[in-house]
């Protein structure tokens, strides 16, 4: 069974705990949260995912992004202001 709950320090982040891999948690972001963090339209975020620039996966019927994947994407993009915004969100 997988446990999903809202993070205490950042309530907008979904925290994912896997019982198969002990002591691991991943912060999961919805497309709208990624768009808000990057200050980009949702369509642009979907384009980044579709072209493979931003790693994402399906969680049920939703497409989500790991917080670490967003940070990697922002580092590769080379925009330090966006990378700083993602750090603040965490």
N, C-alpha and C positions, 0 to 999 in steps of 0.2 A: 504494500500500500504506500502511496506517495502522499506526503503531508504538504499542504499549501496553506500559508498564512501570511498576513500582512506584516511587513517588517516594523519593528518598534521605532527605530531611529528615523526611518523614511517611510511614512505610511503609504506613499504612492507606489512603492515597489512590492512586488509579489516575491516572497521568499520560497524557494523550492528545496525541500530536504529529501534526499534519497535514502531509503533504508538499505538498499543494496550496497551503497558506498558510504560507510559510516563517517561521521565528522565532516560532511560536506554540505554546504548550502550554496545555492546560486540565486542571485537576485535577477528576477525576470521582469522585463519591461514590455508593455503593450506598445503597439505601433503609435498610438496617440501620445504616449509618454516619451517615446523616442523623438517624435516630431516636436514636442514641446521643448525637450532638452536641446535639440539641434536648431530650434527655431526655423524649421523647414516644414513645407506642406506635407500632409500625409501621403499624397501621391508621389512625392520625391522619395520619401522613406521606402515606400513600396518598390520604387524603381531601384533603389540601392539594394534591396533584398533580392529582387528578381534577377538583377545582373550579377549577384554574388559579391558585391562590394561590402555588404553588411550581412554577416552570418545571422541566420534566424532558423527557427524550427516551429513546427505545429504543436500546439498544446491543446488537444481537443479540436475545436473548430477555429481556434485563433492562431494567428502567426505571432510569435513572440521573439524577443531578443534578449540574450543574456547581457547583463551589465558589463561584463568583461569584454564581450564582443563589440559593444558600443564603444568602449574605451579604446580598443584596438583600432576600430574603424576611424575614430577621431584622431588618433595618433598618426595613422597612415595618411589621413587627409591633410595633416600638417597645420591645422588651425588650432593653435594653442588656446584660443578663447573658448572654443567649443569643448576641448578636452578639460579645461578648467571648470566649465559649467557642469560637465558630467561628474567631476570629482565632488563638486559642491552638492549635487543631487544625492550622492551616496551617503 
